[in-house]
């Protein structure tokens, strides 16, 4: 069984900020996905493309935030 390490206040604050960013972006990503799905069949092709671009942009930001959080955790686990 791996031993548990106590994290510094600064490390905990950084972890909390990374987690908050992932949560905030997840909400935005889900809203953009719902708007994209709702636009199918009722919006013009140009509008659907805009909804797609909006979703793709937010999805990319979300993926970067998840990667940062995972990297942070992996670094702390290996140290």
N, C-alpha and C positions, 0 to 999 in steps of 0.2 A: 504494500500500500504506500502510495506517495505521501511524503510529509507535507503538511500545510505550511505555507509561509505567510507571515504577517506583512502586509503591504504598507508602505509609507502613506501618509496623508496625501502627499503630492501625487503618488501613483494612483491612489483611489480616486482623486479628483479627475485625473486624466482618464481613467477607466470610465467614470461616470459621464464625462463629457462625450467620450466616444459612443457609449451606449445611448445617450440622449440623442445624438446625431442620427444614429441608426433608427431609433424609434420615430423621430420627426420625419425623416426621409421615407420611412415605411408608410406613414400616414399619407404623405404627399403622393407617393408612388401608387398606393391603392386608390386614391381619389382620381388620379390621372388615368389609371386603368379602367375604372368605372366609367369615366367620361368617354374614353375611347370605345368601350364596349357599347355604351348607350348611343353613340353617334353612328354606329353601323346601321345602314339602311335608312337613316333619317337625315343625315347631313350630306352636304355636297362632297365631292371627291377632294376639293381643296380643303374643306373644313376637316374631313377625316384625316388628311395628311398632316394638318396642323396638330390635331389631337395625338397622332402617332409620334410626331416629333417631340411634342411635350412629354409624352410618356417615355420615349427613348432617352431624353435628356435626364429626366428625374430617375429613371431606372439606372442609368450610368452613375449618377451621383450616389444612389443607394448602394450599388455594388462596390464603389470605391470606399464608402464608409464601412461596409461590412468587412472588406479586405483590411482596412486599417485596424478595425477592432480585432479581427482574427490574428493579424500580425503582432499587435500589441500583446495579446494573450499568449501567443506562441513564444515571444521573446521573454516574457515573464516566467513562463513555464520552464524554459530551458536554462534560465539563469539561477 
